[in-house]
Amino acid sequence: MQSSISRRAFFKSSARTGLALAGLGLVENFASAIDPVARTGKARFLLSIAAYSFREFLQSKDPARKIDLFQFIDFCAEQGSHGAELTSYYFPQPPSDEYLIKVRRHAFLSGVEVSGMAVGNNFALPKGQKLTEQIGMVKRWINHAAVLGAPHIRVFAGRAEKGMSDADARKMCISSLEECCDYAGTKGIFLGLENHGGIVAQADGLLEIVKAVKSPWLGVNLDTGNFHTPDVYGDIAKCAPYAVNVQMKALIRQQDEKAQEPADLPRLFKILRDANYQGYIALEYESKESPWTAIPVLFKRMKELAG
């Protein structure tokens, strides 16, 4: 007789059983889904470029400046990029399966993988229609990612609405991620929670949520430019063992510093190596210089550091 137990109940039950056995001394090290990502072999980096880097061109109203996702993928191929990270904002709304398959075909023939997707959701909302709509939107993009063959989706936690405490916002974010991760797991797709201000502006707050969800389909989408703390590199190192995707920025900004400074790229790559990270590192360019001229230089340096 087939068991009717849900995936979430299974993992929670397994965790309780493992902890109980550990308390009795029957097991030495119970590995749960909240542990850092376990990887075999040495650190290995696959480089990608994020479509967000070309946001002003992908969203331009000027036909002479505007590009589409196919042209962006062509640019990635020209740079020798293994992957292209496609942001949901730049697709037709809603995208048809026919369009998604066309993008997938174009990427394959260009020798470029769709390394992942990115959506702009908010889970720091009270229970109700708005939150239900946000969860539904993420699930739709999980479906789209499956058609595209993308293994990962970047998601946000969000900011607490006015009158909502951060504690309550975290609870709603956790329950929303649990539901979305259960669904993502049926498609074989990882969700990466980004350190993106709000209730995940600090490394500890981000990891608190990831650990509370206890899903094997959730990790950190580590954005190297989004911590504005006294120890930016220390916070990146703290989160790196949980990363399922990395978005690398050319600049960082320390806490209380108004001006940004160039990121120490060799140090960032060392942090990822020390964490034995294996996976995509997507260059997400946000600086003032044109991406057409800046990205080739930065990407060449990243290829050198990736070895």
Phi and psi in degrees as GROMACS dihedral restraints (atoms count N, CA, C in turn):
[ dihedral_restraints ]
;  ai    aj    ak    al  type     phi  dphi    fc
    3     4     5     6     1   -74.7    20    10
    4     5     6     7     1   133.8    20    10
    6     7     8     9     1   -69.7    20    10
    7     8     9    10     1   144.3    20    10
    9    10    11    12     1  -100.4    20    10
   10    11    12    13     1     8.0    20    10
   12    13    14    15     1   -65.3    20    10
   13    14    15    16     1   138.8    20    10
   15    16    17    18     1   -78.8    20    10
   16    17    18    19     1   161.0    20    10
   18    19    20    21     1   -59.2    20    10
   19    20    21    22     1   -45.0    20    10
   21    22    23    24     1   -63.6    20    10
   22    23    24    25     1   -43.7    20    10
   24    25    26    27     1   -63.6    20    10
   25    26    27    28     1   -37.7    20    10
   27    28    29    30     1   -60.4    20    10
   28    29    30    31     1   -48.6    20    10
   30    31    32    33     1   -65.6    20    10
   31    32    33    34     1   -40.2    20    10
   33    34    35    36     1   -65.5    20    10
   34    35    36    37     1   -42.2    20    10
   36    37    38    39     1   -63.6    20    10
   37    38    39    40     1   -42.5    20    10
   39    40    41    42     1   -62.3    20    10
   40    41    42    43     1   -40.1    20    10
   42    43    44    45     1   -63.6    20    10
   43    44    45    46     1   -43.8    20    10
   45    46    47    48     1   -62.8    20    10
   46    47    48    49     1   -43.7    20    10
   48    49    50    51     1   -62.9    20    10
   49    50    51    52     1   -44.1    20    10
   51    52    53    54     1   -63.1    20    10
   52    53    54    55     1   -41.9    20    10
   54    55    56    57     1   -66.6    20    10
   55    56    57    58     1   -37.8    20    10
   57    58    59    60     1   -64.9    20    10
   58    59    60    61     1   -44.2    20    10
   60    61    62    63     1   -63.2    20    10
   61    62    63    64     1   -38.9    20    10
   63    64    65    66     1   -62.4    20    10
   64    65    66    67     1   -39.6    20    10
   66    67    68    69     1   -64.1    20    10
   67    68    69    70     1   -29.4    20    10
   69    70    71    72     1   -86.1    20    10
   70    71    72    73     1    -3.5    20    10
   72    73    74    75     1    79.7    20    10
   73    74    75    76     1    15.7    20    10
   75    76    77    78     1   -86.4    20    10
   76    77    78    79     1   -18.2    20    10
   78    79    80    81     1  -134.5    20    10
   79    80    81    82     1   147.8    20    10
   81    82    83    84     1   -89.9    20    10
   82    83    84    85     1   -35.3    20    10
   84    85    86    87     1  -147.6    20    10
   85    86    87    88     1    95.3    20    10
   87    88    89    90     1   -81.0    20    10
   88    89    90    91     1   117.6    20    10
   90    91    92    93     1   -92.3    20    10
   91    92    93    94     1   119.1    20    10
   93    94    95    96     1  -110.8    20    10
   94    95    96    97     1   174.6    20    10
   96    97    98    99     1   -69.8    20    10
   97    98    99   100     1   -11.3    20    10
   99   100   101   102     1   -89.2    20    10
  100   101   102   103     1    -3.2    20    10
  102   103   104   105     1   -70.7    20    10
  103   104   105   106     1   161.2    20    10
  105   106   107   108     1   -54.8    20    10
  106   107   108   109     1   154.8    20    10
  108   109   110   111     1   -61.7    20    10
  109   110   111   112     1   124.7    20    10
  111   112   113   114     1   -85.0    20    10
  112   113   114   115     1   122.6    20    10
  114   115   116   117     1  -129.5    20    10
  115   116   117   118     1   142.1    20    10
  117   118   119   120     1  -100.3    20    10
  118   119   120   121     1   154.5    20    10
  120   121   122   123     1    81.5    20    10
  121   122   123   124     1  -177.3    20    10
  123   124   125   126     1   -85.3    20    10
  124   125   126   127     1   164.4    20    10
  126   127   128   129     1   -56.2    20    10
  127   128   129   130     1   140.1    20    10
  129   130   131   132     1  -145.9    20    10
  130   131   132   133     1   129.5    20    10
  132   133   134   135     1  -116.6    20    10
  133   134   135   136     1   131.3    20    10
  135   136   137   138     1  -111.3    20    10
  136   137   138   139     1   126.9    20    10
  138   139   140   141     1   -95.1    20    10
  139   140   141   142     1   145.1    20    10
  141   142   143   144     1  -142.0    20    10
  142   143   144   145     1   168.1    20    10
  144   145   146   147     1  -126.4    20    10
  145   146   147   148     1   134.6    20    10
  147   148   149   150     1   -87.3    20    10
  148   149   150   151     1   133.8    20    10
  150   151   152   153     1   -59.3    20    10
  151   152   153   154     1   -27.8    20    10
  153   154   155   156     1   -57.4    20    10
  154   155   156   157     1   -23.7    20    10
  156   157   158   159     1   -60.9    20    10
  157   158   159   160     1   -25.2    20    10
  159   160   161   162     1  -112.2    20    10
  160   161   162   163     1    30.0    20    10
  162   163   164   165     1   -55.6    20    10
  163   164   165   166     1   -41.0    20    10
  165   166   167   168     1   -70.1    20    10
  166   167   168   169     1   -21.8    20    10
  168   169   170   171     1   -91.4    20    10
  169   170   171   172     1   -35.9    20    10
  171   172   173   174     1   -70.3    20    10
  172   173   174   175     1   -24.8    20    10
  174   175   176   177     1  -109.3    20    10
  175   176   177   178     1     7.4    20    10
  177   178   179   180     1   -67.1    20    10
  178   179   180   181     1   142.3    20    10
  180   181   182   183     1   -88.1    20    10
  181   182   183   184     1    -9.7    20    10
  183   184   185   186     1   -88.7    20    10
  184   185   186   187     1   114.9    20    10
  186   187   188   189     1   -57.6    20    10
  187   188   189   190     1   -27.5    20    10
  189   190   191   192     1   -73.9    20    10
  190   191   192   193     1   -22.0    20    10
  192   193   194   195     1  -104.9    20    10
  193   194   195   196     1   -25.5    20    10
  195   196   197   198     1   -67.8    20    10
  196   197   198   199     1   138.6    20    10
  198   199   200   201     1  -124.3    20    10
  199   200   201   202     1   165.7    20    10
  201   202   203   204     1  -117.0    20    10
  202   203   204   205     1   179.7    20    10
  204   205   206   207     1   -65.1    20    10
  205   206   207   208     1   -29.5    20    10
  207   208   209   210     1   -66.2    20    10
  208   209   210   211     1   -41.6    20    10
  210   211   212   213     1   -68.7    20    10
  211   212   213   214     1   -35.5    20    10
  213   214   215   216     1   -63.2    20    10
  214   215   216   217     1   -43.7    20    10
  216   217   218   219     1   -61.8    20    10
  217   218   219   220     1   -39.0    20    10
  219   220   221   222     1   -60.3    20    10
  220   221   222   223     1   -40.1    20    10
  222   223   224   225     1   -62.8    20    10
  223   224   225   226     1   -43.4    20    10
  225   226   227   228     1   -59.2    20    10
  226   227   228   229     1   -42.2    20    10
  228   229   230   231     1   -63.1    20    10
  229   230   231   232     1   -40.3    20    10
  231   232   233   234     1   -63.2    20    10
  232   233   234   235     1   -30.8    20    10
  234   235   236   237     1   -84.1    20    10
  235   236   237   238     1    -3.9    20    10
  237   238   239   240     1    74.0    20    10
  238   239   240   241     1    29.0    20    10
  240   241   242   243     1   -78.8    20    10
  241   242   243   244     1   136.2    20    10
  243   244   245   246     1   -68.7    20    10
  244   245   246   247     1   -33.5    20    10
  246   247   248   249     1  -137.0    20    10
  247   248   249   250     1   168.8    20    10
  249   250   251   252     1  -133.9    20    10
  250   251   252   253     1   123.9    20    10
  252   253   254   255     1   -94.0    20    10
  253   254   255   256     1   119.0    20    10
  255   256   257   258     1  -103.4    20    10
  256   257   258   259     1   124.0    20    10
  258   259   260   261     1   -91.9    20    10
  259   260   261   262     1   136.8    20    10
  261   262   263   264     1   -59.6    20    10
  262   263   264   265     1   -27.4    20    10
  264   265   266   267     1   -62.3    20    10
  265   266   267   268     1   -22.6    20    10
  267   268   269   270     1  -103.6    20    10
  268   269   270   271     1    11.5    20    10
  270   271   272   273     1   -94.4    20    10
  271   272   273   274     1   156.3    20    10
  273   274   275   276     1   -57.7    20    10
  274   275   276   277     1   143.9    20    10
  276   277   278   279     1  -113.5    20    10
  277   278   279   280     1   114.5    20    10
  279   280   281   282     1   -83.4    20    10
  280   281   282   283     1   152.8    20    10
  282   283   284   285     1   -77.5    20    10
  283   284   285   286     1   137.4    20    10
  285   286   287   288     1   -84.1    20    10
  286   287   288   289     1   157.5    20    10
  288   289   290   291     1   -60.0    20    10
  289   290   291   292     1   -34.6    20    10
  291   292   293   294     1   -60.1    20    10
  292   293   294   295     1   -44.2    20    10
  294   295   296   297     1   -66.4    20    10
  295   296   297   298     1   -44.0    20    10
  297   298   299   300     1   -60.6    20    10
  298   299   300   301     1   -41.9    20    10
  300   301   302   303     1   -66.7    20    10
  301   302   303   304     1   -35.7    20    10
  303   304   305   306     1   -63.2    20    10
  304   305   306   307     1   -42.2    20    10
  306   307   308   309     1   -64.0    20    10
  307   308   309   310     1   -44.4    20    10
  309   310   311   312     1   -61.1    20    10
  310   311   312   313     1   -43.0    20    10
  312   313   314   315     1   -63.2    20    10
  313   314   315   316     1   -43.8    20    10
  315   316   317   318     1   -62.9    20    10
  316   317   318   319     1   -42.4    20    10
  318   319   320   321     1   -63.8    20    10
  319   320   321   322     1   -43.9    20    10
  321   322   323   324     1   -62.1    20    10
  322   323   324   325     1   -45.8    20    10
  324   325   326   327     1   -69.0    20    10
  325   326   327   328     1   -19.0    20    10
  327   328   329   330     1   -89.0    20    10
  328   329   330   331     1    -3.8    20    10
  330   331   332   333     1    74.1    20    10
  331   332   333   334     1    25.6    20    10
  333   334   335   336     1  -121.0    20    10
  334   335   336   337     1   132.7    20    10
  336   337   338   339     1   -90.6    20    10
  337   338   339   340     1   147.6    20    10
  339   340   341   342     1   -78.7    20    10
  340   341   342   343     1   101.7    20    10
  342   343   344   345     1   -72.6    20    10
  343   344   345   346     1   -24.1    20    10
  345   346   347   348     1   173.0    20    10
  346   347   348   349     1   176.6    20    10
  348   349   350   351     1  -122.1    20    10
  349   350   351   352     1   167.5    20    10
  351   352   353   354     1  -142.8    20    10
  352   353   354   355     1   130.4    20    10
  354   355   356   357     1  -121.8    20    10
  355   356   357   358     1   161.6    20    10
  357   358   359   360     1  -115.7    20    10
  358   359   360   361     1    70.7    20    10
  360   361   362   363     1   -95.8    20    10
  361   362   363   364     1   172.5    20    10
  363   364   365   366     1  -139.4    20    10
  364   365   366   367     1   113.5    20    10
  366   367   368   369     1  -100.8    20    10
  367   368   369   370     1    -1.6    20    10
  369   370   371   372     1   -88.3    20    10
  370   371   372   373     1    59.5    20    10
  372   373   374   375     1  -128.8    20    10
  373   374   375   376     1   151.7    20    10
  375   376   377   378     1   -67.4    20    10
  376   377   378   379     1   156.2    20    10
  378   379   380   381     1   -59.6    20    10
  379   380   381   382     1   131.3    20    10
  381   382   383   384     1   158.4    20    10
  382   383   384   385     1  -166.7    20    10
  384   385   386   387     1   -62.2    20    10
  385   386   387   388     1   -42.4    20    10
  387   388   389   390     1   -60.4    20    10
  388   389   390   391     1   -44.4    20    10
  390   391   392   393     1   -67.8    20    10
  391   392   393   394     1   -40.3    20    10
  393   394   395   396     1   -59.5    20    10
  394   395   396   397     1   -39.4    20    10
  396   397   398   399     1   -66.0    20    10
  397   398   399   400     1   -38.5    20    10
  399   400   401   402     1   -65.9    20    10
  400   401   402   403     1   -42.3    20    10
  402   403   404   405     1   -63.5    20    10
  403   404   405   406     1   -42.6    20    10
  405   406   407   408     1   -62.3    20    10
  406   407   408   409     1   -38.9    20    10
  408   409   410   411     1   -63.8    20    10
  409   410   411   412     1   -44.5    20    10
  411   412   413   414     1   -62.7    20    10
  412   413   414   415     1   -40.8    20    10
  414   415   416   417     1   -63.8    20    10
  415   416   417   418     1   -37.3    20    10
  417   418   419   420     1   -63.3    20    10
  418   419   420   421     1   -39.6    20    10
  420   421   422   423     1   -74.2    20    10
  421   422   423   424     1   -24.4    20    10
  423   424   425   426     1   -62.7    20    10
  424   425   426   427     1   -43.1    20    10
  426   427   428   429     1   -61.4    20    10
  427   428   429   430     1   -43.7    20    10
  429   430   431   432     1   -64.5    20    10
  430   431   432   433     1   -40.5    20    10
  432   433   434   435     1   -62.2    20    10
  433   434   435   436     1   -37.2    20    10
  435   436   437   438     1   -63.7    20    10
  436   437   438   439     1   -39.5    20    10
  438   439   440   441     1   -66.6    20    10
  439   440   441   442     1   -39.3    20    10
  441   442   443   444     1   -74.0    20    10
  442   443   444   445     1   -18.6    20    10
  444   445   446   447     1    80.2    20    10
  445   446   447   448     1    21.9    20    10
  447   448   449   450     1   -83.6    20    10
  448   449   450   451     1   131.7    20    10
  450   451   452   453     1   -86.1    20    10
  451   452   453   454     1    -7.7    20    10
  453   454   455   456     1  -148.8    20    10
  454   455   456   457     1   145.0    20    10
  456   457   458   459     1  -128.9    20    10
  457   458   459   460     1   127.2    20    10
  459   460   461   462     1   -78.1    20    10
  460   461   462   463     1   130.2    20    10
  462   463   464   465     1  -126.7    20    10
  463   464   465   466     1   158.9    20    10
  465   466   467   468     1  -104.4    20    10
  466   467   468   469     1   160.5    20    10
  468   469   470   471     1   -89.5    20    10
  469   470   471   472     1   -48.9    20    10
  471   472   473   474     1   105.9    20    10
  472   473   474   475     1  -177.4    20    10
  474   475   476   477     1  -117.0    20    10
  475   476   477   478     1   141.2    20    10
  477   478   479   480     1   -61.1    20    10
  478   479   480   481     1   133.8    20    10
  480   481   482   483     1   -66.4    20    10
  481   482   483   484     1   159.3    20    10
  483   484   485   486     1   -56.7    20    10
  484   485   486   487     1   130.3    20    10
  486   487   488   489     1    89.9    20    10
  487   488   489   490     1    -3.1    20    10
  489   490   491   492     1  -108.1    20    10
  490   491   492   493     1   130.5    20    10
  492   493   494   495     1   -74.7    20    10
  493   494   495   496     1   156.9    20    10
  495   496   497   498     1   -62.6    20    10
  496   497   498   499     1   -34.9    20    10
  498   499   500   501     1   -62.7    20    10
  499   500   501   502     1   -45.1    20    10
  501   502   503   504     1   -67.0    20    10
  502   503   504   505     1   -36.7    20    10
  504   505   506   507     1   -63.3    20    10
  505   506   507   508     1   -40.0    20    10
  507   508   509   510     1   -64.2    20    10
  508   509   510   511     1   -40.6    20    10
  510   511   512   513     1   -61.3    20    10
  511   512   513   514     1   -43.9    20    10
  513   514   515   516     1   -69.5    20    10
  514   515   516   517     1   -35.6    20    10
  516   517   518   519     1   -64.0    20    10
  517   518   519   520     1   -44.1    20    10
  519   520   521   522     1   -61.5    20    10
  520   521   522   523     1   -48.0    20    10
  522   523   524   525     1   -65.5    20    10
  523   524   525   526     1   -35.6    20    10
  525   526   527   528     1   -67.5    20    10
  526   527   528   529     1   -42.1    20    10
  528   529   530   531     1   -65.8    20    10
  529   530   531   532     1   -37.8    20    10
  531   532   533   534     1   -58.6    20    10
  532   533   534   535     1   -46.1    20    10
  534   535   536   537     1   -64.9    20    10
  535   536   537   538     1   -44.3    20    10
  537   538   539   540     1   -69.5    20    10
  538   539   540   541     1   -37.2    20    10
  540   541   542   543     1   -68.3    20    10
  541   542   543   544     1   -37.5    20    10
  543   544   545   546     1   -57.6    20    10
  544   545   546   547     1   -42.0    20    10
  546   547   548   549     1   -72.7    20    10
  547   548   549   550     1   -42.8    20    10
  549   550   551   552     1   -60.0    20    10
  550   551   552   553     1   -36.4    20    10
  552   553   554   555     1   -62.3    20    10
  553   554   555   556     1   -30.1    20    10
  555   556   557   558     1   -71.2    20    10
  556   557   558   559     1   -17.1    20    10
  558   559   560   561     1  -105.8    20    10
  559   560   561   562     1    -2.6    20    10
  561   562   563   564     1    70.6    20    10
  562   563   564   565     1    34.8    20    10
  564   565   566   567     1  -120.0    20    10
  565   566   567   568     1   134.4    20    10
  567   568   569   570     1   -88.0    20    10
  568   569   570   571     1   145.6    20    10
  570   571   572   573     1  -107.2    20    10
  571   572   573   574     1   134.5    20    10
  573   574   575   576     1  -115.7    20    10
  574   575   576   577     1   117.0    20    10
  576   577   578   579     1   -82.6    20    10
  577   578   579   580     1   119.8    20    10
  579   580   581   582     1   -86.8    20    10
  580   581   582   583     1   143.1    20    10
  582   583   584   585     1   -74.6    20    10
  583   584   585   586     1    92.5    20    10
  585   586   587   588     1  -135.5    20    10
  586   587   588   589     1    58.3    20    10
  588   589   590   591     1    67.0    20    10
  589   590   591   592     1  -165.7    20    10
  591   592   593   594     1    57.6    20    10
  592   593   594   595     1  -133.0    20    10
  594   595   596   597     1   -78.9    20    10
  595   596   597   598     1    -0.8    20    10
  597   598   599   600     1  -124.5    20    10
  598   599   600   601     1    30.1    20    10
  600   601   602   603     1   -70.8    20    10
  601   602   603   604     1   -24.8    20    10
  603   604   605   606     1  -108.4    20    10
  604   605   606   607     1   148.2    20    10
  606   607   608   609     1   -59.5    20    10
  607   608   609   610     1   -43.5    20    10
  609   610   611   612     1   -63.7    20    10
  610   611   612   613     1   -39.6    20    10
  612   613   614   615     1   -66.2    20    10
  613   614   615   616     1   -38.4    20    10
  615   616   617   618     1   -63.6    20    10
  616   617   618   619     1   -48.6    20    10
  618   619   620   621     1   -68.6    20    10
  619   620   621   622     1   -30.2    20    10
  621   622   623   624     1   -59.4    20    10
  622   623   624   625     1   -42.6    20    10
  624   625   626   627     1   -70.5    20    10
  625   626   627   628     1   -46.4    20    10
  627   628   629   630     1   -58.8    20    10
  628   629   630   631     1   -43.2    20    10
  630   631   632   633     1   -69.3    20    10
  631   632   633   634     1   -34.9    20    10
  633   634   635   636     1   -68.4    20    10
  634   635   636   637     1   -30.8    20    10
  636   637   638   639     1   -69.8    20    10
  637   638   639   640     1   -34.8    20    10
  639   640   641   642     1    56.1    20    10
  640   641   642   643     1    40.6    20    10
  642   643   644   645     1  -109.7    20    10
  643   644   645   646     1   136.5    20    10
  645   646   647   648     1   -71.5    20    10
  646   647   648   649     1    -3.5    20    10
  648   649   650   651     1  -108.2    20    10
  649   650   651   652     1    12.7    20    10
  651   652   653   654     1  -122.4    20    10
  652   653   654   655     1   139.0    20    10
  654   655   656   657     1  -148.9    20    10
  655   656   657   658     1  -163.3    20    10
  657   658   659   660     1  -101.1    20    10
  658   659   660   661     1   132.2    20    10
  660   661   662   663     1   -92.7    20    10
  661   662   663   664     1    99.0    20    10
  663   664   665   666     1   -86.0    20    10
  664   665   666   667     1   107.5    20    10
  666   667   668   669     1   -95.8    20    10
  667   668   669   670     1   115.5    20    10
  669   670   671   672     1   -72.6    20    10
  670   671   672   673     1   -10.4    20    10
  672   673   674   675     1  -105.2    20    10
  673   674   675   676     1     5.3    20    10
  675   676   677   678     1  -102.7    20    10
  676   677   678   679     1    -7.3    20    10
  678   679   680   681     1   -88.2    20    10
  679   680   681   682     1   125.8    20    10
  681   682   683   684     1  -119.5    20    10
  682   683   684   685     1    69.0    20    10
  684   685   686   687     1  -123.1    20    10
  685   686   687   688     1   173.1    20    10
  687   688   689   690     1   -64.4    20    10
  688   689   690   691     1   -24.8    20    10
  690   691   692   693     1  -133.7    20    10
  691   692   693   694     1    75.5    20    10
  693   694   695   696     1   -58.8    20    10
  694   695   696   697     1   -48.2    20    10
  696   697   698   699     1   -68.7    20    10
  697   698   699   700     1   -33.7    20    10
  699   700   701   702     1   -65.0    20    10
  700   701   702   703     1   -39.2    20    10
  702   703   704   705     1   -69.7    20    10
  703   704   705   706     1   -36.4    20    10
  705   706   707   708     1   -62.5    20    10
  706   707   708   709     1   -44.0    20    10
  708   709   710   711     1   -63.2    20    10
  709   710   711   712     1   -34.5    20    10
  711   712   713   714     1   -66.0    20    10
  712   713   714   715     1   -34.7    20    10
  714   715   716   717     1   -91.5    20    10
  715   716   717   718     1   -20.4    20    10
  717   718   719   720     1   -54.8    20    10
  718   719   720   721     1   -38.3    20    10
  720   721   722   723     1   -65.0    20    10
  721   722   723   724     1   -15.8    20    10
  723   724   725   726     1  -102.0    20    10
  724   725   726   727     1     1.5    20    10
  726   727   728   729     1   -73.2    20    10
  727   728   729   730     1   136.2    20    10
  729   730   731   732     1  -113.8    20    10
  730   731   732   733     1    -6.4    20    10
  732   733   734   735     1  -160.9    20    10
  733   734   735   736     1   147.9    20    10
  735   736   737   738     1  -126.3    20    10
  736   737   738   739     1   133.1    20    10
  738   739   740   741     1  -112.1    20    10
  739   740   741   742     1   115.1    20    10
  741   742   743   744     1   -97.8    20    10
  742   743   744   745     1   133.2    20    10
  744   745   746   747     1  -110.0    20    10
  745   746   747   748     1   154.3    20    10
  747   748   749   750     1   -80.8    20    10
  748   749   750   751     1   -18.3    20    10
  750   751   752   753     1  -128.0    20    10
  751   752   753   754     1   154.8    20    10
  753   754   755   756     1  -132.2    20    10
  754   755   756   757     1   164.9    20    10
  756   757   758   759     1  -139.7    20    10
  757   758   759   760     1   119.1    20    10
  759   760   761   762     1   -73.0    20    10
  760   761   762   763     1   161.3    20    10
  762   763   764   765     1   -59.9    20    10
  763   764   765   766     1   138.8    20    10
  765   766   767   768     1    70.0    20    10
  766   767   768   769     1     4.1    20    10
  768   769   770   771     1   -99.7    20    10
  769   770   771   772     1   125.2    20    10
  771   772   773   774     1   -75.9    20    10
  772   773   774   775     1   -36.5    20    10
  774   775   776   777     1   -90.0    20    10
  775   776   777   778     1   143.0    20    10
  777   778   779   780     1   -82.0    20    10
  778   779   780   781     1   160.2    20    10
  780   781   782   783     1  -132.8    20    10
  781   782   783   784     1   155.3    20    10
  783   784   785   786     1   -58.9    20    10
  784   785   786   787     1   136.8    20    10
  786   787   788   789     1   -70.2    20    10
  787   788   789   790     1   145.2    20    10
  789   790   791   792     1   -83.3    20    10
  790   791   792   793     1    88.1    20    10
  792   793   794   795     1   -60.8    20    10
  793   794   795   796     1   -44.0    20    10
  795   796   797   798     1   -58.3    20    10
  796   797   798   799     1   -37.8    20    10
  798   799   800   801     1   -67.2    20    10
  799   800   801   802     1   -39.5    20    10
  801   802   803   804     1   -64.2    20    10
  802   803   804   805     1   -43.0    20    10
  804   805   806   807     1   -66.4    20    10
  805   806   807   808     1   -35.1    20    10
  807   808   809   810     1   -65.1    20    10
  808   809   810   811     1   -40.7    20    10
  810   811   812   813     1   -58.5    20    10
  811   812   813   814     1   -44.0    20    10
  813   814   815   816     1   -68.3    20    10
  814   815   816   817     1   -37.4    20    10
  816   817   818   819     1   -65.6    20    10
  817   818   819   820     1   -43.1    20    10
  819   820   821   822     1   -62.5    20    10
  820   821   822   823     1   -30.5    20    10
  822   823   824   825     1   -84.3    20    10
  823   824   825   826     1     0.3    20    10
  825   826   827   828     1    57.1    20    10
  826   827   828   829     1    38.0    20    10
  828   829   830   831     1   -66.1    20    10
  829   830   831   832     1   137.5    20    10
  831   832   833   834     1  -133.7    20    10
  832   833   834   835     1   114.1    20    10
  834   835   836   837     1   155.4    20    10
  835   836   837   838     1  -161.5    20    10
  837   838   839   840     1   -82.0    20    10
  838   839   840   841     1   140.9    20    10
  840   841   842   843     1  -121.1    20    10
  841   842   843   844     1   109.4    20    10
  843   844   845   846     1   -99.1    20    10
  844   845   846   847     1   123.5    20    10
  846   847   848   849     1   -72.8    20    10
  847   848   849   850     1   116.9    20    10
  849   850   851   852     1  -113.1    20    10
  850   851   852   853     1   103.2    20    10
  852   853   854   855     1   -91.2    20    10
  853   854   855   856     1   127.2    20    10
  855   856   857   858     1  -130.4    20    10
  856   857   858   859     1     6.6    20    10
  858   859   860   861     1   -78.6    20    10
  859   860   861   862     1   175.0    20    10
  861   862   863   864     1   -76.0    20    10
  862   863   864   865     1   -34.2    20    10
  864   865   866   867     1   -61.8    20    10
  865   866   867   868     1   150.1    20    10
  867   868   869   870     1   -57.5    20    10
  868   869   870   871     1   133.3    20    10
  870   871   872   873     1   -62.2    20    10
  871   872   873   874     1   -25.8    20    10
  873   874   875   876     1   -63.8    20    10
  874   875   876   877     1   -32.5    20    10
  876   877   878   879     1  -100.4    20    10
  877   878   879   880     1   -32.0    20    10
  879   880   881   882     1   -79.3    20    10
  880   881   882   883     1   -41.0    20    10
  882   883   884   885     1   -62.6    20    10
  883   884   885   886     1   -44.3    20    10
  885   886   887   888     1   -55.8    20    10
  886   887   888   889     1   -38.3    20    10
  888   889   890   891     1   -69.1    20    10
  889   890   891   892     1   -48.4    20    10
  891   892   893   894     1   -63.0    20    10
  892   893   894   895     1   -41.4    20    10
  894   895   896   897     1   -68.4    20    10
  895   896   897   898     1   -35.7    20    10
  897   898   899   900     1   -61.4    20    10
  898   899   900   901     1   -42.8    20    10
  900   901   902   903     1   -64.0    20    10
  901   902   903   904     1   -40.6    20    10
  903   904   905   906     1   -62.9    20    10
  904   905   906   907     1   -38.9    20    10
  906   907   908   909     1   -64.2    20    10
  907   908   909   910     1   -37.1    20    10
  909   910   911   912     1   -65.2    20    10
  910   911   912   913     1   -43.2    20    10
  912   913   914   915     1   -72.2    20    10
  913   914   915   916     1   -30.1    20    10
  915   916   917   918     1   -72.6    20    10
  916   917   918   919     1   -21.2    20    10
